[in-house]
Amino acid sequence: MSTSDFSSLKLHPGLLKNLGSLGYESMTPIQALSLPAILDGKDVIGQGKTGSGKTAAFGLGLLHKLNVKSYKVQSIVLCPTRELADQVSVEIRNLARAIHNIKILTLCGGAPFGPQIGSLEHGAHIVVGTPGRIEEHLRKKTLKLDHVEMLVLDEADRMLDMGFQDAIDDIVEKIPDNRQTLLFSATYPQEIEDIAMRVMNNPVVVNAPSTDEESTIKQYFYQINTDDERMNALRILLAKHKSESTLVFCNTKLDTQDVADELVHYGFYALAIHGDLDQRERDQALIRFSNKSVSVLVATDVAARGLDIDALDLVVNFNVAHDPEVHVHRIGRTGRAGRSGIAATLFNDRETRKLDALEIDVTADELPSDSYLDKPIKRPEMTTLKIDGGKKQKLRPGDIVGGLTGKDGIPGTAIGKITVSSNWSYVAVESGLVKAALTKIQNDKLKGKTFRVRILS
């Protein structure tokens, strides 16, 4: 018997039989790595991409543990969007077909509250939902989690991106400490490690092997003679690569602002970040860059510290770094999380001594054709909305998601990163739907209140 066969697991016989009828022939890597530990009752952190089979992994685990005769909420699955919650509910129902009388309830924003209360009064075994709506039910005491034995955080990195960390913490406080906790995430940033330390007990960490090649960074060096040539070279590289997120490094604050202003003049979606900006301007620039509504961030090394962006396809050294270690740190911003990355360095004759200090074989590459400058500049996929309300106005990410996805709203999949500060909130929306999102918030209320909202540009 292969260790990748579901029959190698000590699963409920009805679940095993049903898997065959659903066409599940053998376990995917994430299932093979996580299911034994899940069935043993251990906390598990599973890292795997969308489509890796993680829903079946935690779905089988919670169904195997379920007491069908007890109509109390025994498992809760938190998802970032209503669409994902619906998908998860459908898959768990399919997995549970052979076990009768299992009740699975989906609780998400954008749906009427009353019918959800009615469904909860009739009892449920498993609740799947978004943090904002789950938290709202807890506040109104229409949902009790006293008997929850298993908590699942699905696509945890996306939930944190959407600003649900506080809501997750509030929900976890209402769940018994002796529960089993499963966390699944496509990436493993510091925020995931932090939340795992708070809510999990000695978790087993499994990482589904990726078919991607190991991370590689391809370096290019382009020799230029004048300041005009340097700017022209930068424009050509940006136009050629059309990266979603490019970080451009300058050595001085003055150059940083000048380069960003020049790029904007030529139609690029660029912002600067440096020490002369006030905190609000810095925060706003970082928010817009991290949520992909600005594609180019021009920064000094000091200003870029702490910037955690995994999906940087391109890093450009507009000036050669003063120190070899700084150069390594700069180019290391790309090629993360199994991706390939490109690092381009512009230099003139006076900077060759700095290149020699890098102790690598530097050969000047030929700059791409300036015909790229004739091509249209790619617009960012996301646009940021700024809402004049935040934590002090008791506005939460779930309120924003619910407001946007309610009646005649936009799909949850069109919503990107949400950041809620003291008096302002920022939400990234797919650019093609941003006007509809703006109108939705302007015409409707969030938490019964009207908030000013505008597009950041």
C-alpha positions in Angstrom: 0.0 0.0 0.0 1.4 3.4 -1.0 1.8 6.1 1.6 0.0 8.4 -0.9 -3.1 6.3 -0.8 -6.0 7.6 1.3 -6.5 4.0 2.5 -3.2 4.3 4.4 -4.9 6.7 6.8 -7.1 5.8 9.8 -10.0 7.6 8.3 -13.7 7.0 9.0 -14.8 4.2 6.6 -17.6 6.2 5.2 -15.2 9.0 4.3 -12.8 6.6 2.6 -15.5 5.0 0.5 -16.9 8.4 -0.5 -13.4 9.6 -1.6 -13.3 6.9 -4.3 -16.7 8.0 -5.7 -15.4 11.6 -5.8 -12.5 10.5 -8.0 -9.8 11.1 -5.3 -7.2 8.5 -6.3 -4.2 9.4 -4.2 -3.2 12.2 -1.9 -1.6 15.4 -3.1 1.7 16.4 -1.4 0.0 18.8 1.0 -2.5 16.1 2.0 0.1 13.4 2.4 2.3 15.7 4.6 -0.5 17.2 6.7 -3.3 14.5 7.1 -1.4 12.1 9.4 -0.6 14.9 11.9 -4.1 16.3 11.6 -5.7 12.9 12.3 -3.3 12.6 15.3 -4.9 15.7 16.7 -1.8 17.9 16.3 -1.8 21.6 15.3 -0.6 22.0 11.7 0.8 24.8 9.6 0.5 23.8 5.9 2.1 25.9 3.2 0.8 25.3 -0.3 -0.5 27.2 -3.2 -4.1 27.4 -4.4 -5.1 24.1 -6.0 -2.8 22.1 -3.8 -5.7 20.1 -2.2 -5.5 21.8 1.3 -9.3 22.0 1.6 -9.7 18.3 1.4 -6.9 18.0 3.9 -8.5 20.0 6.7 -12.0 19.0 5.5 -11.3 15.3 6.1 -9.7 16.1 9.4 -12.7 18.0 10.8 -15.2 15.5 9.4 -13.3 12.5 10.9 -13.4 14.2 14.4 -17.0 15.3 14.2 -19.7 14.0 16.6 -22.8 14.0 14.4 -25.2 13.5 17.3 -24.2 16.8 18.9 -25.8 19.8 17.2 -23.3 22.3 18.5 -20.6 24.1 16.5 -17.6 21.8 16.7 -15.5 23.2 13.9 -15.0 26.7 12.5 -13.2 27.5 9.2 -12.2 31.2 8.6 -11.8 32.3 5.0 -10.8 35.7 3.5 -13.7 36.1 1.1 -17.3 35.0 0.6 -16.4 33.2 -2.6 -13.7 31.1 -1.0 -16.0 30.3 2.0 -18.7 29.1 -0.5 -16.2 26.9 -2.3 -14.9 25.4 1.0 -18.5 24.7 2.2 -19.3 23.0 -1.1 -16.2 20.8 -0.9 -16.8 19.8 2.7 -20.4 18.9 1.9 -19.1 16.7 -0.9 -16.6 15.0 1.4 -19.3 14.5 3.9 -21.9 12.8 1.6 -21.5 9.4 3.1 -22.2 10.7 6.7 -25.8 11.6 7.2 -27.2 14.6 9.0 -24.1 16.8 9.0 -25.1 20.4 9.0 -22.6 22.9 7.5 -23.4 26.6 7.8 -21.8 29.5 5.8 -21.7 32.9 7.5 -20.4 35.7 5.3 -20.9 39.4 4.9 -23.0 40.7 2.0 -25.8 38.3 3.0 -28.8 39.1 5.1 -28.2 38.7 8.9 -31.6 37.5 9.9 -31.7 34.2 8.0 -28.2 33.4 9.4 -29.5 33.8 12.9 -32.4 31.5 12.2 -30.0 28.8 10.8 -27.8 29.1 13.9 -30.9 28.6 16.2 -31.5 25.2 14.5 -27.9 24.1 15.3 -24.8 23.4 13.1 -21.8 21.2 13.3 -19.4 23.2 11.1 -19.4 26.9 10.5 -17.5 28.3 7.5 -17.2 32.1 7.2 -15.4 35.3 6.9 -13.8 36.9 10.0 -15.9 40.1 9.9 -19.3 38.3 9.8 -18.2 35.7 12.4 -17.0 38.4 14.7 -20.4 40.3 14.3 -22.3 37.2 15.3 -20.1 36.8 18.3 -20.7 40.4 19.3 -24.5 40.0 19.0 -24.3 36.6 20.9 -26.0 34.8 18.1 -23.1 32.4 17.7 -21.4 30.4 20.5 -18.0 28.7 20.1 -17.8 27.0 23.5 -17.7 23.5 22.0 -15.4 24.2 19.1 -12.7 21.5 18.9 -11.1 22.5 15.6 -10.2 25.9 14.2 -9.1 26.3 10.6 -7.5 29.5 9.2 -7.6 29.0 5.4 -5.5 31.3 3.2 -4.3 33.0 6.4 -1.8 35.3 4.5 -4.7 36.7 2.5 -6.8 37.3 5.6 -4.0 39.2 7.2 -3.5 41.2 3.9 -7.2 42.2 4.1 -6.7 43.5 7.7 -8.5 40.7 9.6 -5.8 40.1 12.3 -7.8 41.8 15.1 -11.0 40.0 14.1 -9.1 36.7 14.1 -7.7 37.4 17.6 -11.2 38.3 18.9 -12.6 35.1 17.5 -9.8 32.9 18.9 -10.5 34.3 22.4 -14.0 32.9 22.3 -12.8 29.3 21.4 -11.6 26.8 24.1 -7.8 26.6 24.5 -7.8 22.8 24.2 -8.8 23.0 20.5 -6.9 21.8 17.5 -5.7 24.6 15.2 -4.9 24.2 11.5 -3.4 27.1 9.5 -3.0 27.0 5.7 -1.2 29.7 3.8 0.4 30.1 0.3 3.2 32.2 1.8 4.8 32.3 5.3 5.6 36.0 6.1 6.5 37.2 9.6 2.9 38.0 10.3 1.9 34.4 9.9 4.7 33.2 12.2 3.5 35.8 14.8 -0.1 34.7 14.7 0.9 31.0 14.8 2.9 31.6 18.0 -0.2 33.2 19.6 -2.9 30.8 18.6 -1.2 27.4 18.1 0.4 24.8 20.3 3.7 23.2 19.0 2.5 23.1 15.4 3.8 20.6 12.9 5.0 22.6 9.9 4.6 21.1 6.4 5.5 22.7 3.1 4.2 21.1 -0.1 7.0 20.9 -2.6 6.7 23.3 -5.4 7.2 22.4 -9.0 8.9 25.7 -9.5 12.6 25.9 -9.9 14.6 27.3 -7.0 14.6 31.1 -6.7 17.1 32.7 -9.1 18.1 36.3 -9.5 19.4 37.3 -12.9 21.7 40.4 -12.6 22.2 42.9 -15.5 24.6 45.8 -15.5 24.1 48.7 -17.9 26.8 51.3 -18.5 25.6 54.9 -19.1 27.4 58.2 -19.5 25.1 61.0 -18.5 22.2 61.7 -16.2 19.8 61.9 -19.1 21.0 58.4 -20.3 20.5 57.0 -16.8 16.8 58.2 -16.7 16.3 57.0 -20.2 17.7 53.6 -19.3 15.4 53.3 -16.3 12.3 54.1 -18.5 13.3 51.5 -21.0 13.7 48.8 -18.4 10.4 49.6 -16.8 8.6 49.7 -20.2 10.2 46.4 -21.2 9.5 44.3 -18.1 6.1 45.8 -17.2 6.5 44.5 -13.7 3.6 44.6 -11.2 6.0 45.8 -8.5 9.4 47.4 -9.2 11.6 48.8 -6.5 14.1 51.5 -7.7 17.0 52.4 -5.3 18.7 55.8 -5.2 21.5 56.9 -2.9 20.0 60.3 -1.9 16.7 61.7 -0.9 16.9 64.3 -3.6 17.5 61.8 -6.4 14.7 59.6 -5.0 12.1 62.4 -5.3 13.4 63.7 -8.6 13.4 60.2 -10.2 9.8 59.5 -9.0 8.6 62.9 -10.3 10.3 62.3 -13.7 8.7 58.8 -14.0 5.2 60.3 -13.2 5.9 62.9 -15.9 6.4 60.2 -18.4 3.2 58.4 -17.4 4.5 55.7 -15.0 2.6 54.9 -11.8 5.4 55.8 -9.4 5.8 57.1 -5.9 8.8 58.1 -3.8 9.6 57.2 -0.2 12.4 58.9 1.7 13.2 60.6 5.0 11.8 64.0 4.1 8.2 62.7 3.8 6.0 62.9 6.9 4.7 59.6 8.4 1.3 59.8 6.7 2.9 60.3 3.3 5.3 57.4 4.0 2.5 55.1 5.2 0.2 56.0 2.2 3.0 55.3 -0.3 3.9 51.9 1.3 0.2 51.0 1.4 -0.4 51.8 -2.3 2.8 49.9 -3.3 2.1 46.8 -1.2 -1.5 46.5 -2.5 -0.3 46.9 -6.1 -2.1 50.1 -7.0 1.3 51.7 -7.7 3.8 49.7 -9.7 7.0 51.6 -9.1 8.4 52.7 -5.7 11.6 54.8 -5.7 13.3 54.6 -2.4 16.5 55.2 -0.4 18.0 52.2 1.4 16.9 53.6 4.8 13.3 54.2 3.7 13.0 50.7 2.2 13.9 49.0 5.5 11.1 46.9 6.8 9.4 46.8 3.4 8.1 43.2 3.1 6.9 42.6 -0.5 7.3 39.1 -1.7 6.3 39.5 -5.4 9.0 42.0 -6.6 9.8 40.9 -10.1 12.3 43.7 -10.7 14.8 45.7 -8.7 16.7 48.6 -10.3 19.8 50.2 -8.8 19.5 53.7 -10.2 22.8 54.4 -8.4 25.4 51.8 -7.4 25.2 51.1 -3.7 28.0 52.5 -1.6 28.6 49.2 0.2 28.7 45.6 -1.3 26.4 44.3 1.5 23.8 46.9 0.7 23.9 45.8 -3.0 23.3 42.2 -1.9 20.4 43.3 0.3 18.9 45.4 -2.5 18.9 42.6 -5.1 17.7 40.1 -2.5 14.3 41.9 -2.5 13.5 40.1 -5.8 13.5 36.3 -6.5 11.6 35.4 -3.3 9.1 32.7 -2.6 10.2 30.4 -5.4 10.1 33.1 -8.1 12.7 34.2 -10.5 13.8 37.8 -10.3 15.7 40.5 -12.2 18.1 43.0 -10.7 19.4 45.7 -13.0 22.2 48.1 -12.0 23.0 51.4 -13.9 26.6 52.6 -13.6 29.0 55.1 -15.2 32.8 55.3 -15.3 33.1 56.9 -11.8 31.1 54.0 -10.3 33.2 51.1 -11.6 35.3 51.0 -8.4 32.1 50.3 -6.4 31.3 47.5 -8.8 34.8 46.0 -8.3 34.0 45.8 -4.6 31.1 43.4 -5.3 33.6 40.6 -6.1 31.5 39.3 -9.0 32.3 39.2 -12.7 30.6 42.4 -14.0 30.2 42.6 -17.8 28.3 45.5 -19.3 25.1 44.3 -20.9 23.4 45.8 -23.9 20.5 48.0 -23.0 17.2 46.9 -24.6 15.9 48.9 -27.6 14.4 52.3 -26.9 11.5 51.2 -29.1 9.9 50.0 -25.8 9.3 53.6 -24.9 6.7 53.7 -27.7 4.6 51.0 -26.1 1.7 51.9 -23.7 2.5 51.9 -20.0 0.8 49.1 -18.1 -1.8 50.3 -15.6 -1.7 48.7 -12.1 -4.3 46.0 -11.7 -5.5 47.5 -8.4 -6.6 51.0 -7.3 -6.7 52.2 -3.7 -9.8 53.8 -2.1 -9.2 55.9 1.0 -12.1 56.0 3.5 -12.3 58.8 6.1 -12.9 56.4 9.0 -10.9 53.9 10.9 -10.5 52.2 14.3 -11.6 55.2 16.3 -14.9 55.2 14.3 -15.1 51.4 15.1 -14.7 50.6 11.4 -13.4 47.1 10.8 -12.1 45.3 7.6 -15.2 43.1 7.7 -17.4 46.1 7.6 -15.6 47.3 4.4 -15.8 43.9 2.8 -19.5 43.6 3.7 -20.2 47.1 2.4 -18.5 46.4 -0.9 -19.9 43.0 -1.5 -23.5 43.6 -0.4 -26.5 44.0 -2.6 -25.5 45.0 -6.1 -21.9 45.2 -4.9 -18.6 43.8 -6.3 -17.3 40.3 -5.8 -15.0 39.6 -2.9 -12.3 38.3 -5.2 -12.0 41.9 -6.6 -11.0 43.2 -3.2 -7.3 43.2 -2.3 -5.4 44.4 0.7 -7.2 46.3 3.4 -5.5 48.5 6.0 -7.4 50.1 8.8 -5.5 52.9 10.8 -6.8 55.1 13.6 -8.8 57.5 11.4 -8.5 56.3 7.9 -8.9 53.0 6.0 -7.5 51.9 2.7 -8.8 49.2 0.4 -7.4 47.9 -2.9 -10.0 47.2 -5.5 -9.5 45.8 -9.1 -9.1 48.9 -11.2 -11.9 48.0 -13.6 -14.4 47.9 -10.7 -13.1 50.8 -8.6 -15.7 53.2 -9.8 -18.5 50.8 -8.9 -16.8 50.3 -5.5 -16.6 54.0 -4.9 -20.3 54.5 -5.8 -21.3 51.6 -3.5 -19.6 53.1 -0.5 -20.8 56.7 -1.4 -24.5 55.6 -1.7 -24.6 53.0 1.1 -23.6 53.2 4.7 -20.9 51.3 6.6 -22.0 50.2 10.1 -25.0 52.6 9.7 -22.7 55.6 9.1 -21.8 57.6 6.0 -18.1 57.9 5.3 -16.3 60.1 2.8 -14.3 58.0 0.3 -12.1 58.9 -2.6 -9.7 57.3 -5.1 -6.1 57.8 -4.4 -4.2 58.9 -7.5 
